Amino acid sequence: PKNFTFPGGCHIAEIEIDPDTGVVEMINFTAVDDVGRVVNPMIVEGQVHGGIAQGIGQALLESAIYDPSGQLLSGSFMDYTMPRADNIPNMSVATENTMCTHNPLGSKGCGEVGAIGSPPAVINAVVDALKDYGVQHLDMPATGAKLWSIIQAATPRMAAE
């Protein structure tokens, strides 16, 4: 839109799911964001890369578990999985540059675009990969255990078809 102040973009995740384990392998990730004028391209690329990694963690790994009384059960990094280097795919990052008319630099900011765009891109890729299993929606995180259970529950039905 004209005079658009906030960044926007498109993020695409390419994944594969191992049906024997339910583990998602990130194959590739592409992000194109309009952040207005780019003052330092390396900083923008680094911000987007970090945000994508954070979003992949949110979509696939990170889960705060509470018991019925509200006691946190995932109280350490042994229980709360954060993304590591082997969870992060090759990333292709590009920018578009529609200048913001509300500040003298024409910049829109880039600090959140990776973290906002990546979780839905990853979850949509997972849902698409599981459509033959009857999956139309999936709450985050899409852990290997959760996906394995979905695949196992649907396999007898699929074999009968």
Secondary structure, DSSP 8 states (H G I E B T S, - for coil): -TT--S-EEEEEEEEEE-TTT--EEEEEEEEEEE-BS-S-HHHHHHHHHHHHHHHHHHHHT----B-TT--BS--STTTS----GGG--EEEEEEE----TTSTT-B---TTHHHHHHHHHHHHHHHHHTGGGT-----S---HHHHHHHHHHHHHHHHH-
